[in-house]
């Protein structure tokens, strides 16, 4: 005879949530990030701090962000602060991100080519290298079609960990599927048994990767015709953003082009650039006296 009681299936056990950070710990991490990169941990980013730092905390057998902060301030491992900053920096990127931007890049450099000199491009905040590699692919294939020179490409990022991956030119199946056309994959990458794809050396050699803090370090020298600084300054406070614009302008040739992210603008931010008459998200350095580099 039935007892009238229903069996209740056991509840699924949820994975443990990352430990919450105290206000004091978040303040220390925010100060560290801003000092090293110029970026801020704004309110909507604070919710991901615990998540992105969890793997590092597990490695160090730390249970809370307060313990992580204590380990940073202890100073016994000088590399720890750098690894924390690397984890906090937003390294989101993909191949040929915003395809219309690459049409603008080619059109801008085609104008420079008419002067008879080799163009120079600076990719700021290059992360793990997808942006400068996309530029190199576009111009390498253009070179094969019509014989135009491949621009000199300099790529910089504040994260040494991201740059190490960029220099290695090694990408997962997931990463190459994000924006990379199959013809580019076949032409410029070599597959490996472990589902890794390696950039061919003849493409990688066109890019010089360098570690650089846009707010505090001097820019690469030589004068650039085009600078891409997309989604780098989204989280900069006003003063670091001014210094960053000054650094960019000081590294550019007269009337050089600047491409920012879709949600960024120079309007109301700086008087060193103006919207290019051609539009399409391209800004132009305002000619005049040489722009001094920030002190």
C-alpha positions in Angstrom: 0.0 0.0 0.0 1.3 3.4 -1.0 2.2 5.7 1.8 1.2 8.8 0.0 4.7 10.3 0.1 6.4 11.3 -3.1 10.1 10.7 -3.6 11.8 14.0 -4.3 14.8 13.9 -6.6 18.0 15.2 -5.0 18.9 18.7 -5.9 21.7 19.2 -8.3 24.8 20.4 -6.4 25.9 23.7 -7.8 29.6 24.4 -8.2 31.1 26.5 -5.5 30.8 30.2 -6.1 34.1 32.2 -6.2 34.8 33.9 -2.9 33.5 37.4 -2.5 36.0 40.2 -2.2 36.0 42.7 0.6 35.9 46.4 -0.2 39.5 46.8 1.0 40.7 44.0 -1.2 39.0 45.4 -4.3 40.4 48.8 -3.5 44.0 47.4 -3.4 43.4 45.5 -6.7 41.9 48.5 -8.4 44.8 50.7 -7.3 47.3 48.1 -8.6 45.5 47.8 -12.0 45.3 51.6 -12.5 49.0 52.1 -11.5 50.2 49.4 -13.9 47.9 50.0 -16.8 45.8 53.1 -16.4 42.6 51.0 -16.4 39.9 51.2 -13.7 37.8 48.5 -12.1 34.4 50.1 -12.6 31.3 48.8 -11.0 30.2 46.4 -13.8 33.7 45.0 -13.9 34.1 44.3 -10.2 31.7 41.3 -10.5 34.3 39.4 -12.6 37.3 40.1 -10.4 36.7 37.0 -8.3 36.2 34.8 -11.4 39.3 35.8 -13.4 41.5 35.6 -10.3 40.2 32.2 -9.1 42.7 30.0 -11.1 45.6 32.0 -9.7 44.2 31.7 -6.2 43.8 28.0 -6.5 47.3 27.7 -7.7 48.5 29.5 -4.6 46.1 27.7 -2.4 44.4 30.9 -1.3 40.8 30.9 -0.3 39.9 34.6 -0.5 40.9 37.7 -2.4 41.9 39.3 0.9 44.5 36.5 1.2 45.7 37.2 -2.3 46.1 40.9 -1.5 48.1 40.1 1.6 50.4 37.9 -0.5 50.9 40.7 -3.0 51.7 43.2 -0.3 54.0 40.7 1.4 56.4 41.1 -1.6 57.9 37.6 -1.2 57.0 36.9 -4.8 57.6 39.9 -7.0 55.9 38.3 -10.0 52.6 37.9 -8.3 51.4 41.5 -8.8 52.2 41.2 -12.5 50.2 38.0 -12.8 47.3 39.5 -11.1 47.3 42.5 -13.5 47.6 40.1 -16.5 44.5 38.3 -15.3 42.5 41.5 -14.7 43.3 43.1 -18.0 40.6 42.5 -20.6 42.3 40.5 -23.4 39.2 39.9 -25.4 40.1 39.8 -29.1 39.5 37.8 -32.3 40.7 37.6 -35.9 39.4 40.3 -38.3 37.3 41.8 -35.6 34.9 44.3 -37.2 35.7 43.5 -40.9 34.8 47.0 -42.1 37.8 48.3 -40.0 40.2 46.4 -42.2 38.7 48.0 -45.3 39.6 51.4 -43.7 43.1 50.2 -42.9 43.8 49.1 -46.5 42.4 52.4 -47.9 44.4 54.5 -45.5 47.7 52.6 -46.2 47.0 52.7 -50.0 47.2 56.5 -49.7 50.5 56.3 -48.0 51.9 53.9 -50.6 51.4 56.7 -53.2 54.3 58.6 -51.5 56.6 55.7 -52.4 57.6 54.8 -48.9 56.8 51.8 -46.7 53.9 52.5 -44.3 54.1 51.9 -40.6 51.2 50.6 -38.4 51.0 50.4 -34.6 48.5 48.0 -33.0 48.0 49.1 -29.4 46.7 46.6 -26.9 47.3 43.8 -29.3 46.5 41.1 -26.6 47.4 37.7 -27.9 48.1 38.9 -31.4 44.9 38.4 -33.5 44.6 42.0 -34.6 48.2 42.5 -35.9 48.1 39.1 -37.5 44.9 40.0 -39.3 46.5 43.1 -40.6 49.6 41.2 -41.8 47.4 38.6 -43.6 45.4 41.4 -45.4 48.6 43.1 -46.7 50.5 39.9 -47.4 47.7 38.7 -49.7 47.5 42.2 -51.2 51.3 42.0 -51.8 50.8 38.7 -53.6 48.0 40.1 -55.8 49.4 43.5 -56.8 53.0 43.6 -55.5 52.5 46.4 -52.9 54.9 46.4 -49.9 53.7 44.9 -46.6 53.7 47.7 -44.0 55.9 47.5 -40.9 53.7 46.4 -38.1 54.5 47.1 -34.4 52.2 45.5 -31.8 52.3 46.4 -28.1 50.4 45.3 -25.0 50.8 45.8 -21.2 50.5 42.0 -20.6 53.7 40.1 -21.0 51.7 36.8 -20.7 49.5 37.9 -23.7 52.6 38.9 -25.7 54.2 35.5 -25.1 51.3 33.8 -26.7 51.3 36.3 -29.6 55.0 35.8 -30.3 54.5 32.0 -30.2 51.7 32.4 -32.8 49.8 29.4 -31.4 46.0 29.3 -31.3 43.3 26.9 -30.4 40.6 25.6 -32.7 38.1 27.8 -30.9 40.3 30.9 -31.4 40.8 30.4 -35.2 37.1 29.8 -35.6 36.4 33.3 -34.3 36.5 35.5 -37.4 39.3 33.8 -39.4 38.2 32.8 -42.9 39.1 29.3 -43.9 41.2 30.4 -46.8 43.4 32.4 -44.4 43.6 29.5 -42.1 44.8 27.1 -44.8 47.2 29.7 -46.3 48.8 31.1 -43.2 48.6 28.4 -40.4 49.9 24.9 -39.9 47.7 22.5 -37.9 49.0 20.2 -35.2 47.6 17.0 -33.7 46.6 18.6 -30.4 44.1 21.0 -32.2 46.6 23.9 -32.1 47.2 26.1 -35.1 50.6 27.7 -35.6 51.2 30.8 -37.6 53.6 30.4 -40.4 57.0 32.1 -39.7 56.9 34.1 -43.0 53.8 35.9 -41.7 54.9 36.3 -38.1 58.1 38.0 -39.1 56.3 41.1 -40.3 55.3 41.9 -36.7 57.4 43.3 -33.9 55.8 42.6 -30.5 56.8 44.8 -27.6 55.6 45.1 -24.0 54.4 48.7 -23.3 52.2 50.6 -20.9 50.4 53.2 -22.9 50.1 55.6 -20.0 53.6 55.5 -18.6 56.0 54.2 -21.3 57.5 56.0 -24.3 56.0 54.9 -27.6 57.9 53.0 -30.3 59.9 55.5 -32.4 59.9 56.1 -36.1 56.6 57.7 -36.8 53.4 55.8 -37.6 51.0 56.4 -40.5 48.1 54.5 -38.8 47.5 53.6 -35.2 44.8 51.1 -34.0 43.9 51.6 -30.4 40.6 49.8 -30.1 38.8 49.3 -26.8 42.0 50.0 -24.9 40.9 53.3 -23.2 37.3 52.2 -22.4 38.2 51.9 -18.7 40.7 54.8 -18.4 40.1 57.7 -16.1 40.2 61.2 -17.6 43.9 61.9 -16.8 45.4 58.6 -18.0 43.2 58.9 -21.1 44.7 62.4 -21.8 48.2 61.0 -21.4 47.4 58.1 -23.7 46.2 60.3 -26.4 49.3 62.4 -26.1 51.5 59.3 -26.4 49.6 58.2 -29.5 49.9 61.6 -31.2 53.6 61.9 -30.4 54.3 58.6 -32.2 52.4 59.5 -35.4 53.3 61.2 -38.6 51.5 64.5 -39.5 47.9 63.8 -40.5 48.4 60.2 -39.4 45.2 58.1 -38.9 43.8 56.7 -35.6 41.2 54.0 -35.3 39.4 53.6 -31.9 36.9 51.0 -30.8 33.2 51.3 -31.8 32.3 52.8 -28.4 35.1 55.2 -28.2 35.6 58.8 -29.6 38.0 61.7 -29.5 35.2 64.2 -29.3 35.3 65.9 -25.9 38.3 63.8 -25.0 41.3 65.5 -26.7 42.2 68.3 -29.1 45.0 66.4 -30.7 42.7 64.5 -33.2 39.6 65.2 -35.3 37.2 63.1 -37.2 38.7 62.2 -40.6 36.6 63.8 -43.5 36.1 60.2 -44.8 34.5 59.2 -41.6 34.1 55.4 -41.0 35.6 55.6 -37.5 38.9 57.1 -38.6 40.4 60.0 -36.8 43.2 62.2 -38.0 46.1 63.8 -36.1 45.8 67.5 -36.2 48.9 69.0 -37.9 50.8 71.7 -36.0 53.7 71.9 -33.7 55.3 68.6 -32.7 53.3 67.0 -29.9 55.4 66.6 -26.8 55.6 63.2 -25.2 54.1 63.0 -21.7 56.6 63.5 -18.9 
